[in-house]
């Protein structure tokens, strides 16, 4: 996968083949970036040499292809030239904060916080749209100024409130540790002794939730069960932009629910979709993105250009 070099205007991404045809060649990593990846490249060189066909393509993508596009300057430039008319919207876990073994251990690095403070002072809107509650996202990010929206946009949907009780009852019926977000319940299986067995068990939980009229969605080593309410990160994006009458925006995310946020940018005058890639992330996110970066650290490098 290489980032797209064009297409900063409105519209969605109904034809991914067309978007792929516009992908710009990736630029070479700078000296510091190269040094950062030397050890990893050396450790995997023999393994890459033995891979062939599609497997080789995936391996190369996983270790070397996620670079900022030559055309990304043009994409970002449309935001940079009018920051008072643009929004910067970001997921938290896996995007601003590196993924960790337990969600309570997550932390946004100090250099990322510094960039967020700079962006808050410069842009019309900086928002963190998280799967966490808004209060928890604010705690993890640790920056005053951004708008925090939690539980994948459900906190902006008043009709979701009546589902708190049913969700809690459902969680109590499952013999599995649960993270109760109030408007959603989350079952983590990262670090389980047998992750495949855990996943199979949680598939049964997801089927039972669906049969009860709830919504179940898998993400990065999690199953999240939510109310059957038409609210997601995409509706949150649209509400925030409409409230401020903004027609230019960037969104960065790393997981399945961030595809909804990407769709929330459809129809804007300027829209930039950034995927923070990982082996656990959905391939669809990379396909739908205008720019692909390989880590939260590389996202910070891109944010410095805004």
Buried (B, 14 or more C-beta within 10 A) or exposed (E): BBBBBBBBEBEBBEEEEEBEEEBBEBBEBEEEBEEBEEEEEEEBEEEBEEBEEEEEEBBEBBBBBBBBBBBBEBBBBBBBEBBEBBBBBBBBBBBBBBBEEEBEEBBBBEEBBEBBBBBBEBBBBBBBBBBBBBEBBBBBBEBEEBBBBBBBBBBBBEEBBEBBEEBBEBBEEBEBEBBBBBBBBBBBBBEBEEEEEBBEBBEEBBEBBEEBEBBBBBBBBBBBBBBEBEBBBBBBBBBBBEEBEBBBBBBBBBBBBBBBBBBBBBEBBBBBBBBBBBEEBBEBBBBBBBBBBBBBBBBBBBBEEB
